[in-house]
Amino acid sequence: MMIQISRRPARLAIAIVSFLALFIAVSAQEPKPSEPQTDSAKKANARPVAEPAAAPEPFDGASVEKMAASCVSLETELGVIEIEFIPEVAPESVRSFLNLAGTGALDTTTFSRTVKDFVIQGGNLATSEKWGYELSRKMARKLPDEPGLVKHVRGIVSMARPETPNSATTHFFILVGDGHHLDGKFAAFGRVTKGIEVADEINKAPAEGEKPNKPVRINRAIVMPCKK
């Protein structure tokens, strides 16, 4: 009697071998996860984060003539104060103020200090609704002292600063009274041509010491050609 040997095991073995060969071939083509970087490799590949360059501002490099022909209108909550400038006396102070107005940096800031019958002080960019990195960078810039022959009388606009020389930033004050003790020490760079009565009203508002109970806001500062 002839015994027939089943071919099924052999076929099964061939199928298994073929599957394994195919699996190995496919596995060899699949992308492998990258090896985790060591700390030294990370440091080698790290790039220093460069601080973005400051964008050019409207009056960078402007001539004295161009700055003298430009005026600023401060649209406050109590009315408009218009200012003309004296760049031949204090060019860097004028340039800074025009750049602040021209870039919107003074918008929504407040007159955060008042001294009765003497001054109202603005330019604290930290009081802005838009306070952030850009405004803090602007306020960190230091201006050179530019004391001139202009007398600190009613209507004059001048740079505020601490006692330290060359430490003015963005703070400015408008005189509603005379301040001759400031002559030759602070940079008088402009004068009010319209709206001194608005400055008077800001000055007389209720305050605790030199801090107004409700600081008056500059809604918008606009650079415009001076009226002839």
C-alpha positions as CSV (number, residue, x, y, z in Angstrom):
1,M,0.0,0.0,0.0
2,M,1.5,3.3,-1.0
3,I,1.5,6.0,1.6
4,Q,1.0,9.5,0.2
5,I,2.9,12.2,2.0
6,S,0.9,15.5,2.4
7,R,2.5,18.5,0.7
8,R,0.7,21.0,3.0
9,P,3.5,21.4,5.6
10,A,6.0,22.1,2.8
11,R,3.8,24.7,1.2
12,L,3.2,26.3,4.7
13,A,7.0,26.4,5.3
14,I,7.5,28.1,1.9
15,A,4.8,30.6,2.6
16,I,6.3,31.5,6.0
17,V,9.8,31.9,4.6
18,S,8.4,34.2,1.8
19,F,6.5,36.3,4.3
20,L,9.6,36.7,6.5
21,A,11.7,37.8,3.5
22,L,9.1,40.3,2.4
23,F,8.8,41.7,6.0
24,I,12.6,42.1,6.2
25,A,12.7,43.9,2.9
26,V,9.9,46.3,3.7
27,S,11.3,47.0,7.2
28,A,14.6,47.9,5.7
29,Q,12.9,50.7,3.6
30,E,10.9,52.3,6.5
31,P,12.3,55.5,8.0
32,K,13.8,55.0,11.4
33,P,13.2,57.4,14.2
34,S,16.1,59.7,14.7
35,E,18.5,59.1,17.6
36,P,17.9,61.4,20.5
37,Q,20.4,64.3,20.4
38,T,22.8,64.6,23.3
39,D,23.2,67.9,25.1
40,S,26.5,68.6,23.4
41,A,24.8,68.0,20.0
42,K,22.0,70.4,20.8
43,K,24.5,73.0,21.9
44,A,26.5,72.5,18.7
45,N,23.4,73.0,16.6
46,A,22.0,75.9,18.6
47,R,21.9,79.3,17.0
48,P,21.9,82.6,19.0
49,V,18.6,84.4,18.8
50,A,19.2,87.7,17.1
51,E,17.3,90.7,18.4
52,P,15.2,92.1,15.6
53,A,16.6,95.4,14.2
54,A,14.6,98.4,15.1
55,A,12.6,99.7,12.1
56,P,13.6,103.2,10.8
57,E,11.4,105.9,12.3
58,P,9.9,108.9,10.4
59,F,12.3,111.6,11.5
60,D,15.6,109.5,11.7
61,G,18.1,111.7,9.8
62,A,15.6,114.5,9.3
63,S,17.1,118.0,8.7
64,V,16.6,120.9,11.1
65,E,14.4,122.5,8.4
66,K,12.1,119.5,8.1
67,M,11.7,119.2,11.8
68,A,11.0,122.9,12.2
69,A,8.3,122.6,9.6
70,S,6.5,119.9,11.5
71,C,4.1,120.4,14.4
72,V,2.3,118.0,16.7
73,S,-1.3,118.1,17.8
74,L,-2.0,116.3,21.1
75,E,-5.7,115.3,21.0
76,T,-6.4,114.9,24.8
77,E,-9.6,114.0,26.6
78,L,-10.0,117.7,27.5
79,G,-9.1,119.3,24.2
80,V,-6.3,119.8,21.7
81,I,-2.8,121.1,22.5
82,E,-0.7,122.1,19.5
83,I,3.1,122.3,19.7
84,E,5.7,123.8,17.4
85,F,9.4,122.9,17.8
86,I,12.8,124.5,18.2
87,P,15.2,122.0,16.5
88,E,18.0,124.5,16.1
89,V,18.3,124.5,19.9
90,A,17.5,120.9,20.8
91,P,17.6,118.7,17.6
92,E,17.7,115.3,19.3
93,S,14.9,116.1,21.7
94,V,12.7,117.3,18.8
95,R,13.6,114.3,16.7
96,S,12.6,111.9,19.5
97,F,9.3,113.6,20.2
98,L,8.4,113.7,16.5
99,N,9.3,110.0,16.2
100,L,7.1,109.2,19.2
101,A,4.2,111.1,17.8
102,G,4.7,109.8,14.2
103,T,4.8,106.1,15.3
104,G,1.8,106.3,17.6
105,A,3.8,105.7,20.7
106,L,2.1,108.6,22.5
107,D,-1.4,107.5,21.7
108,T,-3.4,106.5,24.8
109,T,-0.6,107.6,27.2
110,T,-1.5,110.0,30.0
111,F,-0.3,113.1,31.8
112,S,0.7,111.2,34.8
113,R,2.2,114.0,36.9
114,T,1.1,117.6,37.6
115,V,2.5,120.3,39.8
116,K,0.0,123.0,40.5
117,D,0.6,126.2,38.6
118,F,3.8,124.9,37.3
119,V,3.8,121.9,34.9
120,I,2.0,118.9,33.5
121,Q,4.1,115.9,32.6
122,G,3.5,113.3,29.9
123,G,5.5,110.8,27.9
124,N,5.4,107.9,30.3
125,L,4.9,105.1,27.7
126,A,4.1,102.6,30.4
127,T,0.7,104.3,30.8
128,S,-0.2,103.3,27.2
129,E,-2.9,100.8,26.5
130,K,-0.4,99.4,24.0
131,W,2.4,98.9,26.5
132,G,4.8,96.1,25.5
133,Y,8.2,95.3,24.2
134,E,8.4,98.0,21.4
135,L,7.3,100.8,23.7
136,S,9.6,99.7,26.5
137,R,12.5,99.7,24.0
138,K,11.7,103.2,23.0
139,M,11.5,104.3,26.6
140,A,14.9,102.8,27.3
141,R,16.7,105.1,24.9
142,K,18.7,107.9,26.5
143,L,18.9,111.3,25.0
144,P,21.9,113.8,25.3
145,D,21.3,116.8,27.4
146,E,20.5,119.9,25.2
147,P,20.2,122.8,27.6
148,G,20.0,126.0,25.5
149,L,19.2,129.7,25.8
150,V,15.4,129.2,25.6
151,K,13.8,130.4,28.9
152,H,11.4,128.1,30.7
153,V,8.3,130.2,30.7
154,R,4.6,129.5,30.4
155,G,3.9,127.4,27.2
156,I,7.4,126.0,26.8
157,V,7.7,122.2,26.3
158,S,10.8,120.6,27.7
159,M,12.4,117.2,28.4
160,A,12.0,115.7,31.9
161,R,14.9,113.7,33.4
162,P,16.4,112.6,36.7
163,E,19.4,114.4,38.1
164,T,21.7,112.1,36.2
165,P,23.2,113.8,33.1
166,N,22.1,112.5,29.7
167,S,19.2,110.5,31.1
168,A,16.2,111.9,29.4
169,T,14.0,109.3,27.7
170,T,10.4,110.0,26.6
171,H,9.0,112.0,29.5
172,F,8.3,115.7,28.7
173,F,6.6,118.5,30.5
174,I,4.6,121.6,29.5
175,L,4.9,124.7,31.7
176,V,1.7,126.4,32.7
177,G,3.8,128.8,34.9
178,D,7.3,130.1,34.7
179,G,10.3,127.9,35.8
180,H,13.4,130.0,35.5
181,H,15.3,127.7,37.8
182,L,15.2,125.2,34.9
183,D,16.9,127.5,32.5
184,G,20.2,126.1,31.1
185,K,19.6,122.7,32.8
186,F,16.8,121.1,30.9
187,A,16.2,120.8,27.1
188,A,13.5,123.2,26.1
189,F,12.5,122.0,22.6
190,G,9.1,123.3,21.8
191,R,6.3,125.7,22.7
192,V,2.5,125.5,22.8
193,T,0.9,127.5,20.0
194,K,-2.7,126.5,20.7
195,G,-4.5,124.9,23.7
196,I,-2.6,126.3,26.7
197,E,-6.0,126.6,28.4
198,V,-6.3,122.8,28.0
199,A,-3.0,122.4,29.8
200,D,-4.3,124.7,32.6
201,E,-7.4,122.5,33.0
202,I,-5.2,119.3,33.2
203,N,-3.0,121.1,35.7
204,K,-5.9,122.1,38.0
205,A,-7.6,118.6,38.1
206,P,-7.8,117.0,41.5
207,A,-4.6,115.2,42.5
208,E,-2.9,113.5,45.5
209,G,0.4,115.3,45.7
210,E,1.7,115.3,42.1
211,K,-0.4,112.3,41.0
212,P,-3.7,113.1,39.3
213,N,-6.7,111.3,40.7
214,K,-7.8,110.6,37.1
215,P,-4.9,111.2,34.7
216,V,-5.9,112.8,31.4
217,R,-5.3,110.7,28.4
218,I,-3.8,111.7,25.0
219,N,-6.1,109.9,22.7
220,R,-3.9,110.6,19.7
221,A,-0.8,112.5,18.7
222,I,-0.7,113.7,15.1
223,V,2.3,115.1,13.2
224,M,1.2,117.8,10.7
225,P,2.7,120.7,8.8
226,C,2.9,123.8,10.9
227,K,0.4,126.5,10.1
228,K,1.9,129.5,8.5
